[in-house]
Amino acid sequence: IAAHLSSALARYGPTLHLSSANLEQSLAKHEIAQIPPDAPASIAIVHWLNEQETSYRYIVYEADPIASHWSARCIRQADCVLLVGDADAASDLSAIERTLLTDQVLRSVPCKLALLHSPDTVRPGGTQRWLEARHVSNHYHVRRDNQDDMARMARLLIGRGIGMVLSG
């Protein structure tokens, strides 16, 4: 999803997709993404990330699938957290949500929800149980492997949504 979102955002400006593996490859240091925030090497990581923010209009930080130092750093760096869930799966909070999104500092970052649906979905369902389980400011329905849905979500995330109202 992060790669597809990055591709969709690239239409609107230079975009960088960063995961823990991408960071380690860029800095040529194994396991550097998992450095704790209070470690001396963390200063260099923050400096490098800030440099990237001046070079790119959009940066998509891809958190690890588990709560980790990299996942926490992603949330701290983010202007917005996009939670991604399988609409057909259980809507329970994930380990990352329970661990990282409960801290007061981390809760100050706006959260949005992307619900993934099968490619043949015509009318999305099951949204209410996902919204009841978490506090999000917006939610989006995205069919898997549907570039139009991903492009729409990218536009809405950056405030370039297209809407039309007709009245008689």
C-alpha positions as CSV (number, residue, x, y, z in Angstrom):
1,I,0.0,0.0,0.0
2,A,2.8,2.4,0.9
3,A,4.5,1.8,-2.5
4,H,1.2,2.4,-4.4
5,L,0.4,5.5,-2.4
6,S,3.9,6.8,-3.1
7,S,3.3,6.3,-6.8
8,A,0.0,8.1,-6.7
9,L,1.5,11.0,-4.7
10,A,4.4,11.3,-7.2
11,R,2.0,12.9,-9.7
12,Y,1.8,15.9,-7.4
13,G,5.5,16.3,-6.5
14,P,8.7,14.5,-5.6
15,T,7.9,11.6,-3.3
16,L,10.0,9.3,-1.2
17,H,8.9,6.0,0.2
18,L,10.8,5.1,3.4
19,S,10.7,1.8,5.2
20,S,13.2,0.5,7.7
21,A,14.9,-1.5,4.9
22,N,15.0,1.6,2.7
23,L,16.6,3.6,5.4
24,E,19.2,1.0,6.2
25,Q,20.0,0.8,2.5
26,S,20.2,4.5,2.1
27,L,22.5,5.0,5.1
28,A,24.4,1.7,4.4
29,K,24.1,0.6,8.0
30,H,22.4,-2.6,9.1
31,E,19.8,-2.3,11.9
32,I,20.2,1.5,12.1
33,A,16.4,1.9,11.7
34,Q,15.9,0.2,15.1
35,I,18.2,2.6,17.0
36,P,16.3,3.8,20.1
37,P,15.4,7.5,20.1
38,D,17.8,8.3,23.0
39,A,20.8,6.7,21.4
40,P,23.6,9.1,20.1
41,A,23.2,7.7,16.5
42,S,19.6,8.8,16.6
43,I,20.6,12.4,16.1
44,A,22.1,11.5,12.7
45,I,19.0,9.6,11.6
46,V,16.8,12.6,12.5
47,H,19.1,15.0,10.7
48,W,19.1,12.7,7.6
49,L,15.2,12.5,7.7
50,N,14.9,16.2,8.0
51,E,17.2,16.7,5.0
52,Q,14.9,14.4,3.0
53,E,11.9,16.5,4.0
54,T,13.5,19.5,2.4
55,S,14.2,17.5,-0.8
56,Y,10.8,15.8,-1.2
57,R,7.4,17.3,-1.2
58,Y,5.9,14.0,0.2
59,I,7.5,11.3,2.3
60,V,5.6,8.1,2.9
61,Y,6.9,6.5,6.1
62,E,6.1,2.8,6.1
63,A,6.1,1.5,9.7
64,D,7.2,-2.0,10.5
65,P,4.4,-4.6,10.9
66,I,5.1,-4.7,14.6
67,A,5.7,-2.0,17.2
68,S,9.4,-1.1,16.9
69,H,11.7,1.9,17.2
70,W,11.3,2.5,13.5
71,S,7.5,2.4,13.7
72,A,7.6,4.9,16.6
73,R,10.0,7.1,14.6
74,C,7.6,7.0,11.6
75,I,4.8,8.3,13.8
76,R,6.9,11.0,15.4
77,Q,8.0,12.2,11.9
78,A,4.5,12.1,10.4
79,D,2.1,14.9,9.8
80,C,-0.6,12.3,9.4
81,V,-0.9,8.6,10.3
82,L,-2.7,6.4,7.8
83,L,-3.9,3.2,9.4
84,V,-4.5,0.5,6.9
85,G,-6.9,-2.4,7.5
86,D,-8.5,-5.3,5.7
87,A,-12.2,-4.4,5.7
88,D,-13.1,-8.1,5.8
89,A,-10.8,-8.9,8.8
90,A,-11.4,-8.3,12.5
91,S,-11.5,-4.6,13.4
92,D,-9.6,-5.0,16.7
93,L,-6.7,-2.6,17.4
94,S,-3.4,-3.9,16.1
95,A,-0.4,-4.2,18.3
96,I,1.1,-1.0,16.9
97,E,-2.1,0.9,17.6
98,R,-2.3,-0.4,21.2
99,T,1.4,0.3,21.8
100,L,2.3,3.4,19.8
101,L,-0.9,5.4,19.4
102,T,-1.8,5.5,23.1
103,D,1.1,7.8,24.2
104,Q,0.0,11.5,24.6
105,V,2.7,12.8,22.2
106,L,1.9,10.2,19.5
107,R,-1.9,10.7,19.8
108,S,-1.4,14.4,18.8
109,V,-0.8,13.2,15.2
110,P,-4.0,13.1,13.1
111,C,-5.0,9.6,12.2
112,K,-7.0,8.5,9.1
113,L,-8.1,5.0,8.1
114,A,-7.8,3.2,4.7
115,L,-10.0,0.1,4.5
116,L,-8.9,-2.3,1.8
117,H,-11.6,-4.2,-0.1
118,S,-11.5,-7.0,-2.7
119,P,-11.1,-5.8,-6.3
120,D,-14.7,-6.7,-7.1
121,T,-16.3,-4.7,-4.3
122,V,-19.2,-2.5,-5.5
123,R,-20.5,-1.3,-2.2
124,P,-18.1,-1.3,0.8
125,G,-19.4,-2.5,4.2
126,G,-18.2,-3.2,7.7
127,T,-17.0,0.4,8.1
128,Q,-18.8,1.1,11.4
129,R,-17.0,-1.5,13.4
130,W,-13.7,-0.1,12.3
131,L,-14.6,3.4,13.2
132,E,-16.0,2.4,16.6
133,A,-12.7,0.8,17.5
134,R,-10.5,3.8,16.8
135,H,-10.5,7.6,16.6
136,V,-9.8,8.8,13.1
137,S,-10.6,12.1,11.4
138,N,-11.3,10.5,7.9
139,H,-11.7,7.1,6.3
140,Y,-11.2,5.9,2.8
141,H,-12.4,2.8,0.9
142,V,-9.8,1.4,-1.4
143,R,-10.1,-1.7,-3.6
144,R,-6.9,-3.8,-3.8
145,D,-5.0,-3.2,-7.0
146,N,-7.2,-0.4,-8.1
147,Q,-5.1,2.6,-9.2
148,D,-8.1,4.9,-9.4
149,D,-9.0,4.3,-5.8
150,M,-5.4,4.9,-4.7
151,A,-5.2,8.1,-6.8
152,R,-8.5,9.3,-5.2
153,M,-7.2,8.6,-1.7
154,A,-3.9,10.3,-2.5
155,R,-5.7,13.4,-3.7
156,L,-7.9,13.5,-0.6
157,L,-4.9,13.0,1.7
158,I,-3.1,16.1,0.3
159,G,-6.2,18.3,0.0
160,R,-6.7,18.0,-3.7
161,G,-10.0,16.2,-3.7
162,I,-12.3,16.9,-6.6
163,G,-16.0,17.4,-5.7
164,M,-19.0,18.6,-7.6
165,V,-22.5,19.6,-6.4
166,L,-25.4,19.8,-8.8
167,S,-28.6,21.3,-7.7
168,G,-31.9,22.0,-9.5
